[in-house]
Amino acid sequence: LGLGDIGPHAGKPVMEGKGVLFKRFADIDVFDIELKTKDPKEIIKTCQLLEPTFGGINLEDIKAPECFEIEEELKKTMNIPVFHDDQHGTAIISCAALLNACEISNKKLEEIRIVVSGAGAAAVACCNMYILAGVKKKNISMFDSKGLIHQKRTDLNKYKMDFAIDNIYDSLGDALKGADVFIGLSKGNVLTQEWLKGMAANPIVFAMANPDPEITYEDAIAARKDVIMATGRSDYPNQVNNVLGFPFIFRGALDARAKAINEEMKMAAVKALANLAKEKIPEAVLRAYGGKEFSFGTEYIIPKPFDPRVLWKVAPAVAKAAIETGVARNIIEDWKAYEDELQERLGYSQEIIRMMIHKAQKSPRKIVYTEGEEEKIIRAANIVKNENIGIPVLVGNEEVIKTKIIQLGYNLNDFQITDPKICKKTPEYTEAFYQLRHRKGVTISRAKNLMHQPNYYGCMMLRMDDAQALIGGLGHSYPTTIQPALQVIGVKEGIKVVSGLYIVIIKRRVFFFADTTVNVNPTSEELAQIAISSADTVKEFDIEPKIAMLSFSNFGSVKHPEAIKVKDAVKIVNELRPDLQVDGEMQADTAVVSEILEKEFPFSKIKGSANVLVFPNLSSGNIAYKLFERLTEAQVIGPILMGMKKPIHVLQRNSTVEDIINMSAIAVVEAKTNNV
């Protein structure tokens, strides 16, 4: 972090954060242990004593040369993986970037000349990794704070001495003349534009000092249009971020029960990362980075830190290398099953709602709560406001709402309250509603009465653009909430039916059930529309939908009208949306057990198992989600109402405060996506 030696107490939050990254990216449980000592022998002894308790040790923030001595001794004496991330993390990620940068610039590893600014732990480890990849040691010139590391210097430790060269350069700038690669692991602003201009064609510059790189991205691009640039910063392309390495390397090592993390395992991680950058980028990853298009090239030479594919690309590569080099105690044989397990291990189940909340916080919208008098609604609205998820508007009797806010100990000034019976906007809404419905049996008197009802009033707020989303239904029946929405807001263009979807999270797997709330016995056309709406909704969660159209029949095994209806629905979806991965008709176990699909029905368009389950009728869908909710440990979120012009969601009567917050976040993201 560039803070220097701040001690174990001040450093603890950083280590706790590292533990969170292990869990978040690779589902590894971590204990952060800070040692109040600078004695390498004490650190070594402590780690050795801890071996029976832990599956591996990640060393952090130990300066050179002590870090080399500590890691070397622990590797010799311990039978669990020991990995100093400050060295090897940067080395692995930057080496992957170097492989791809050389490929793009048509440079050969064995021919490139590298100049390194910095000679600490990370710099030494990086150079060793580059040599392992094919770079010639004689082509590396390393500079420390005293200048070039060369044979005539007498102040070098053995690790620096290993990179001492015969050539003598007067300065860093002198060494950079004609050089192919600059590696910066020192301090900010040490590389000038003039020196960069003197480098070879298509220079590769990795300015990895933080927070200020050796040269800024803007200055580098201004000096050389042909430069391939990487930094340690997230606001520039090609971020060399250690989070691309340590979680996944340890995941593979732990799953193989490896005795060590050897050079072959590190190089396997390098190649896996380099190859992943060349693969087609899923739409979900593009959306996670604001929808900006990027592909393999000068501005994308390493995967993005939040690309979930890194887990199931790097971890298996590391585990395979562990097995092939004889350090594994667990021999993985079914690699497809292992990759599926890795995908399910995280599979967004732990992050799905948190991700939606983060999206909502970036662009909060005004949310109407039509049951503003309910205590649960007030509690949820308070959190929604304080967490900047949305801007809540409580609709109902003003005096009742104020009394409950005070009783709950909240500040009245934190809430926007709208009472339809006294609000100045009510006459305007009444007239607009009358004009909308006067040829459908609504008189002006009827319009006035309906505008006093929170559900109708809230929907008019959306129609008149005074709010962007609506949450209701906590104290009313489903039709009471949805009927005003259909009359006032209506369905999206091209949509003939609205439908409901539940998120069901069980055993680290995420499923989407539809339709579970609206259509009693949908036709083939309606089932197709439900499937398409579900797919578009699922994509909002940055998940690629794999849709199974469910029945009691498997791909024509039963010739019954109910099965044929589902089969026809699949045809319609394929005609309307050939981009979707949809198949059926199929039984429920076929849909969710990948082995059945792969062995019995290898022709299926669905690869792996389905995550979107479209039920043939309301009975089956409603029964299924309620059984999961009550008889298993599944977390059920919803229902999400699909097909409306604007975000309107109907709560279950037993919804918790957490449920209301979750649905609020979903509504805000939907509003943002639809530019509401």
N, C-alpha and C positions, 0 to 999 in steps of 0.2 A: 504493500500500500504506500510505500515511500515514506513511512513515518519513522523509520530507524528503529533502534533498540528501545522499545517502549515498555518492556518487561512483561512477565506472564499475566499480571492482573489486567493491565490495559489491553493486552493482546487477546484476552479471553473472548470478547465479542466476535473478533475475527475468526477464531477457531470454531465458535458456535455456528457462525455463518457457513463455514466450510462444511460442518456436519449437516447443515440444512441442504446444501448442494448435493452431498452424497445421497441423502434421502430423496430429494426432489428428482434428481436425474437418474438414479440407479436403484432406488429403494434399498439402500444400505443403511443399517442402523449404526450410528457412530457415537462414541464417547470422546469428547474433547478433553484432553489431559494436558494441562500446562505445568511445566516443571520449573521450579525456582532454583535453577542452577545453570551455570555456563561451563561446567566441567564435562568434557566429552565422556569421561569414564563413568560419571554418575548417570548420564543420559543412557549410555549403553547398558549399564547394569539394570536400570529401571525398566527398559524395554525388554530385556531378557527375562526379568522376573514376571513380566506381564504376559508372556507368551501363552501360558495355558488358558488364559481368559479370552483372548482375542484371535480373530481369524486373520488379521493383517494389521500392519502399522503404516500410517502415512505420516512421514516426518514433515514438519513445517517450520519455516522461518529460522533456519540454522545457517549461520554464515560460513563462507569458505575460509580456510580449508577444513575446519572442523566437521562440516557436513559430510565431506568425502570420507573422512576417517570413521565417523560414526556409522554411516551407511555400509561401508565396506566390512566393518567388524560385525555388524548385525547380520549381514547377509551370510557371513561365514559361520555364524554360531546359532542361527535360528532357522526353524523349519516352517515359518509362515512368511507371506510376502511382506517385504519392507521396501518402501518407495518414497523417495524424497521428491515431492511434487515440484518444489521450486527449481530443481534441476531438470528432472525428466519430463514434467508436464510441458514446460515451455519447449523443450527439445523435441518432443513428439509432435506437438501441434505445428511448430515452425518447420519441422522436417517435412511433414505432409504438404505444407504450403510451398516449400522449396521444390519438392518433386513436381508439383503442378505448375509452378511458375517457370521452371526450366522447360517443361513440356510446351507451354504456351509460347515461350520466347525462343524455342528451338536451340536450347543450350544443353550440353551434355554434362552430367554431374562430374564425370572424371576430368573434364576440361575447365570447368569454371574456377575463377579465382575469387576468393572470399576475403573480405576485410571485416574484422569483428571489433566493435567498440565495447569494451567491457571484458573482464577476465574473472568474473565471479563464478559461483556455482552454476548458474543457468548458462552462462557463456561456454564454460568448459563442457557441460553436458550436451549443449546444442552441437558443438563442433564434433564431439565423439559420435553423436547420432548421425550427423552429416557424413562422417567418414564411413560409418557402418552402411550408409545408403549408397556410397560410391564416390564421394568427394575425396580427392587426394590431400593428405595432411600437408604436404609441401606447398599446396596452393592456398593455405589459410594463414592470414596475417592477423594476429591478435594484439590489441592495444589495451593496457590497463591505465590507471591514473598517472603512471610515470612515463608512459610512452609505449613504443613497440616492444613486444616480448621477443628478444633475440638471444642468441647463444652467448654473447659477451656480458650479459647482465648477471650480476652475482646476488641479486636480492629476490630471486624467484623460488617459490616452493615447488615441490616436485610436480604438482598438477599443472602449474603454469609452464614449468620447464619442458613439459611434454609437448608444448606448442611453440617452443623457441625455434626461430628460423635463422638461417645464415644471412638472408637478404637484409639490408639496412635501409629503412625508409626514414626520411627526415621528420615526417609528420603523418597524421591520419590522412590529410589531403593528398600527400605524396603517394601514399599506398593506394589510394582510391583511383589514381590515374589508370584508366583502362580496366579496372576491376569489374567483374560481372555482378557481384553480390555485396551488399552492405548489411551486416547484422548488428543492430543496435541493442545492447543490454547494459546501458550505462546511465546516462542522464540526458535531460532535455537540451535540444538546440546545439548539438555538437557537430552535426552534419550541415554544411552550408550548401546553398544552391550552386555555387561555383564548383565545389568539389563534385556534386552530383552530375553537373554538366560534363565533367571530365571522365565519367565512367563509360564503360563499353555500351554498345547499342542494347536497347531493351534492358536497362539495368533493373535488378531486383533489389528492393530496399525494404527491409523489415526493421522498422524503427519501433522497438517494443518497450522502451522506457515509459513508465507511468508516474504521474498522470500526464507529463509532458514528453512527447516522443523526441527522438534525436533530430528529427525534422518533421514539421507539420505536413499533413496530407496536402493542404493547399499549396504550400511552398514547393513540395516535391513535384506536384502536377504542373505548377507554373514553370518549373525549371526544365522538366523533361516530360513531354507528352507520351513518350514510350515507356515510362517507368511502370513497373509492377510493384505496387506498394501494399504493405501490411503494417498494422500497428497493434497496440494493446487496447485500443479504445473502441467502444461500441458505436460511436458516432461517425466512424469512417469505415469504408469497405475493408474486408479481410481482417477481421479482428482475431488476433492470436490470443485466445482465451483458454486458460488451463481447464476450464469446466468441460471442454471438449475431450479431455483425456482422463483425469484421475477417477471420476465415477465409473466410467465404463471399463477401464483397465482393471480396477478392483473387482467390478462385477464379474468379469470373465475369470479372473484369478480365483475369486472365492467360489464361484460355481464349479470350477475344475478342482477345487481344494488344492491349489498349487502351493508348493513349498517355497516358491520364490517368484519374483517377477524378473525374468531374464531378458537379455538383449533381443532374443527372437520374439518374445511377447511384445516388447516395445515396438519393434519394427513391424509386427503384424498390425498393431494399432495405427502406425504411420500409414501403411498401405491402405488399410480400411478407410481411414479418413480421406486420404487422397482420392481413392476411387469413388467414395460417396459424393464428393464434390462434382463428379462428372455425370452423375445420374440425373435423370429428369426430376425436377423439384415438384413435389406434390402441391396441389392447390392449397391444402391446409397450412403448409409451411409458408407459402407466399402470403396468405392472409395473416399469419402470425406476425409478419413483418410489413404490415400496412398495405398489402396487395401489390407492392412494387415487384415488377418482373425482374428476375435475375437468373443467369445461367452461367455455366462454366466459362470463365474468361478472366481477363485482367482484374475485374472487380469482384470476382467470386472464385477464389482458388482454394478455399477451405469451407466446410459446412458452417452454417449458422449455429450459434450456441443452443438455440431453442428448437433445433430440428430433432424431433423425437426418434428419427431413424438411426441416429448415432448409437443409441443403446443397442439395438439389435443388429448393427453392423460391426461395431467395434468389439463388444463383449464376446461374441462367438469367435471372432478372429483371434482374440487374446487367449481364449480357452483352448482353441485348436492348437495354437503354438505351444501352450503349456503341455498339452497331451503329446504332441509330436516330439518335444524336447525332453520328455520324461520327468517333468517336475509336477505333474498332476496326479492326485490320488483318487480323483473321480473321473472315470472315462465316459464322456458323453458320446453316445452313439447315434441317437436320433436328433440330428441338428435342426430339422424343421420343427420338431416339437419344442426344442429349446428356444428357437427364435420366437415361436408362438407364445411360449411362457414369458419371454422377456417383454413382448408386446402387451401381454395381459398383466404383467407385473405392475406396470404403470398404466398403460392403456387409457390414460386421461381420467380414470375413475377417481383418483385422488385429487385431481386438479380441475375437473370439468367445471364445477361451479365457481371455484376461485378464479379461473381464467375468465369466465363471463363477468364476474364482479370487476376484475381489472379492466376489461374492455369497457364496461359501463362507466367506470371512474374516469376514463379518458375523455368521455363526452356525455356527461349526465343530461338526462332529459326530464321534463316535467311529467310526473306520474299522478294520475287521479285515483284516489282510493274511495270507491263509492260507499264504503261502510266505515266512514271516518269516526263513527261513535264507538266502534268496537275497540276494546282495550288492546287486543293483539295487533290490530292495524296501527294504533298509535305507537305501540312499542316498536313495531317494525319500521314505521315511518321515521321515527327518531333515529334509528340506526342507519337507515337509507340516507338520511340527510347528513348525519355526522361522518359517515364513511364516504360521502360524496358519490354515492351510487346513482342518485337521482334527486329531483326536487319534488318532494311530496306535497300533494294538495289533498286535504281531508274534506270530504263532502258529507254534510249532514247537519244536524241541529247545532248551531254555533255554541249555544250555552252548554249543552250536554258535552260537546267535545272539549271546550275550555275547562269545564269542571274535572273531566277525567285526566286531562293533561296536567293540571295542578295536583291532583291526587297522586299521579305517578311521579311527581317531583321534577317534571320537565319545565323548561322555560317556554312560556306562551309565544314569545317572539321568534322562536325557532320553527313555528308551524304556520303554514298558510291554510286558512280555513275558509270554506265556501259553503254558505247555507242557501240552497236553491230558493227557499221561500222569501228571502230578503235581499238576495244578491241583485245588484244593479244590472247584471247581464241577463237575468232571467227573461225579461220581456223580449230582448233581442233573440235569445235562443228559442223562445216560444214562437215567434214569428217565422224564424228560419225553419223550425220543425214543422210548422203548419204548412208552409210552402212546399216542403218536401213530401208531406203525407196527406195533403188535403184531398187528393183524388184517390186516396186509399182508405177513406172512411173516417179520417181524423178531422173533427171540427175544431174551431178555435178554442172552444171551451175545453174540449178533450186535450188539446195541445197544452193549455195552461195547467191542467191537472197533472199531466205526465211530466211536465218540466219541474214539478215539485218533488218528483221521485228521483233520488240520487242516481239510479242506473241510467235513466234517460238523460238527466242533466249532465252526468259525466261523459256520456257518449257525444253529446252536443259540444262539450268542451273540446273533444278531439276533432270533431267535424269543423269547428270554427277556429282550429289551430291555436287554441288557448292552452292546450296540453298535448303531449305526444304519445302517451300510453295510459292504459286503464287496467286496474286490478279490482276485481269484485268477486261476489259469490260466497263470501265467508259465512254470511248469515241467511242466505237465500238459496232457493233451488237453482239448478243449472239453467233451466229455461227462462227464469226470471231475469237472469243476467244476460243471456245470449240473445234473447229476442230483441231488446232495445238495440243491441250492437248490430244485429242484422238489418234492422229498420233504419238506423241512423248512419252507420258506417258502411255496411255492405261488404261484399267479398272482392278480392283482387280481380283485376281484369284477367280473363281466361280461366278463372276458377269457378267451377260450378257447385262445389260442395266445400263446406268447412269441416274440419275434423280435429280430433284431439290426440295428442301424443304424450306419453309418459316416458321419462328417463328412468330406467331400472338399473341400478348399480349393484352387482352381486359378485362376490369373490374376485374383486379387482377387474371385473368385466363390465362393460357398459353396453346396455341394450336400449333400443327405442321401440316402444310398443305403440301401434296405431291400427285402426282408430278405436279408442277406448271410451269415448264420451258422446259421440253425436249420431252417427249413421247406424241405424238398427240393422238393416239388411242391404248393404250397398251392392249396386250392380257392378259388372266388370269395368265399365267406364268410371264409375265412382271409386272403385278400388284402385284403379290406375292413377286417378287424381290424388288419392290419399297417399299412394306410394311416392309420387313426385313431390307433393308438399312435404312429406316426411324427409325426403332426401335433401331438399333445399334447407329445411330447418336443421338437420343434423350437420350440414356443412358450416352452419354458424358456430358450432362448437369445435371447429377445426378438426373434424373427424370425417374421413372418407366413408360415405354410406355404402354398405353392402346389404342389399334389400332382399329378404326372403318373403315371398308371398305364400302364406301358410294355408294348409288344408289337411285333410285326413289322407290324402293321396300323394304319392311321390311320382312326379313326372309321368302322368298318364296311367298309373297303376290301377286306378279305379275310374270307370266311365260313369260318373254321376254328375248331374247338373251342377251341384255345388262345387265339385272339383273342376269341372269345365269352366265355370264362371271365373275361378281364380286363374286358370291357365290362359283364358282369353285376356284377363287383365294384364298379365305379363306381356303378351303380344302388343297390347296398346301402349304400355310403358316403353317398350323397345322402339316402337314407331315414333312416339312423341319425344323421347329422350334417350337416344342411343348412347349417350355419354354415361349413363348410369349403369352400375353393376347390379343387375336385378335378375332374379330367376325364380322358378316355381312352375306349377304348384309343388309344394314340398311339405313334409311333416315337420313338426317343431324340432324334434331331435336331429333330424337331418340338417336343419338350418343352423343349429348352434354347436354341433359336434363336427369339427373339421374332418376327422377321420372318416366319418360316414360319407360326407360329400366327396372326399378324395378317392376313396376305395370303391364305393358303390356307384357314384355319379361323377366320374372324372370330367365329363363334358360340361359340367355346370359352369356358368359365367362367374359364379362366386368363388373366389379363391380364399381358402381358409374357412372361417365361419362367418355367418351373417351377423350384423349388429343392428339392423332395422328389421323388425318383425311386423308385417302387415297381416292382421287377422281378417278372416273372411266375413265376420259379422261382429256386431257390438257385443253380443253375449260372450263370445269366446275371448275377445280382447279385454272386456271389463272383468270377467272372471279371472283371467290369467294374471293381470296386474294386481288385483286384490289378494289373490292367493300368495303371490310373491311377497306382497307387503306384509301380510299377517302371519305367514307360516315359515318364512325364511328371514335371514338377516339382511335382506336387500334394502337398499335405500331407494325410495321411490320419490321422484320429483315431477311435479306437474299438477294438472294437465296443461300442456302448451296448446293453445288454440291456434290452428293453422288455417290460412286462407283468407283472413280478414285484411281489409285495406290498411288498417292501422293496428298496432299491437293492443289486443284486448285479451286478458286472461282471466279465467274463472277458477277461483280457488275451491278446494274441497272444504266442506264444513269443518272438518277436524284439522285443518292446516295449522301448523305451528308458526311462531314468529320467524323461525329460520326459513320455513317454506315460503312465507310471504316475501322475505328478503331475496331469496333465490329467484322467485318469479319476477320480482321487481327488476333484478339485474338482467334477466332474460328479456324482459319487455324493453328495457332501455337499449340493449344491444340490437334488438329487432328494429326499433325505431331508427337507430343510427344507420343500420344496413339499408333500410328502405328510404333513407333520407327524409324521415318524418320530422 
